[in-house]
């Protein structure tokens, strides 16, 4: 009887250790398939883990950080300074845009628990490796953004 209970307990512990599928597992698997170095995959896994904790898909993070925030900033500047100010795009515009972009970008990264270094690393891996596969998805979302 003890052996039977031990076997049941052991079986339950094995089942509870089974890894749950995560939101960003496909990105990890793609990087492995692409032959990305293990240390780079480990760094990216840290980033993907942070995104998983916030229930944010990597492509959603990427799109929001690089495209939606840009549109939000332009809309905010139009509201503050008027549409002509945005279209003139002089030095004052770029200074204001940079200030707002830095604030919003830092807030977004902080909300995800990410650092600037992690942001740059994720961008680099996206551009060098993932863009070939996921670029069309991002392009389609860009068309729908406007």
N, C-alpha and C positions, 0 to 999 in steps of 0.2 A: 504494500500500500504506500509506503514512504517513497519507494522508487517511482511509482506511478505519479504521485504528487510532485516529486522533483522533476520528472519529465514534463509534466504540464506547466510547472513554473518556468522551466528552462525554455519551453516552446513559446510561452507568452512573452518572456523577456526578449527572445529573438525577434518576435513579431513587432514588439514595441520599438526595437532599435531600427526597424526598417526605415530608410530615408524617405521622407515625404517629397513628392515632386514640388519643385519651387517654380515661381513665375519666370525666372530668368535662366532656367536650366538649358534651354535651347541655345542661348548665347554662349554659355560655357561649352556646350558640346560642339558648337560651330568652331570655336577657337581651338579646341583640341583637334578637330578634323583638319583645320587649316595649318596645323603644325606649329602653333605659337609656343614659344619657350615656356617651360613649366613655371619659372619665376614670374613671368608676365601673366600667366593664367592665375597664379595664386594672388597677385595684386588685383586682377580683375574680379576674381571670386570675392574678395573683400568688398569691392564696390558693388557687385551684384547682390551680395548678402545684405548690404545696407538698403539697396533698392527693394529687395524682397521684404525686408522688415517694414517698409513703408508701402508695401503692396503696389509698387511702381515698376512697370516693365521698362527695360533698358531703352527701347525705342521711344517710349512715351517720355522718359527722362530726357533723352537726346533731343527729341523734337521740341519739347517745352523749353529746354535750356537754350537752344540755338535759334529757334524760329518763333515760337509763340511769345517768348519774352521780348523779342525784337519788335514784333507787331504791337504788343502791349505798350512798349516804350514809345513807339511812333504815335500811337493813338493818344497817349498821355501828353506828349509834347504838342500835338495838334490841339488838344483841349486847352492846354496852358497858353500857347503862343499863337495859335492859329495855323491854318493849313498852309498858307504861303510860306511861313517860317520853315516848315518841314521841307517844302519843295526848293527853297533857296539853298538849303544845306551849306550854310557858311560856317565859319569857325565857332561862332556862338552855339549853333545847333549841335555840332560835334562835341563840344565841351559838355553841353547839357545832356546829350545822349549818353556819353561816356559815364557821367556822374550817375544818372538814373540806372544805366545798365549794370554798373558795378554794384549799386545798392541792391537791385532786384536779384542779380545773379548770386550775390553773397547770401541774401535771405533764402533763396531757393536751395542752395547748397547746404546751408545750415539746417534747413527743415528736413533734409535727407540725411544729415549727419556726415556729409562728405566734405573733404578738404579741396582746396584749389589744386593741389598736386594730383589728387584722384581725378578731378575733373579733366585736367590736361591729359592724364594717362588714358582715361576712357575715350577722350576725343581722338587721341593718337591711334589707339587700337581700332576705333570705328573707321577712321579715314584709311588706315593702312590695310585693314583686314576685312572688316564687316561691311563696308560701303558697297563692295561689289555685289553682295547678296541682298542687303537691305536698302540700298539706295533707291530703287524703284518704289518701295513702300513709303519712304520719307518724301520722295518727289510727289507722290500721289497726295499725301497729306498736305504738302505745301500748296498744291493746286486748290485743295478744299479750304485752306486757311483764308484765302482772300475772297 
